[in-house]
């Protein structure tokens, strides 16, 4: 259990260091390919398409 506690301590230290450097430790990014309006307008056609 001591090893686990030490591991968590190190991880929190690293996390805090990233935050001090103003680096988002949990970055996210996604590319928008469709808008909900388009999906709603084309729902019937889209529903018939196979999804991989």
PyMOL commands that set and color helices and strands:
alter all, ss='L'
color gray80, all
select helices_A, chain A and resi 2-20+36-41+43-47
alter helices_A, ss='H'
color red, helices_A
deselect
rebuild
show_as cartoon
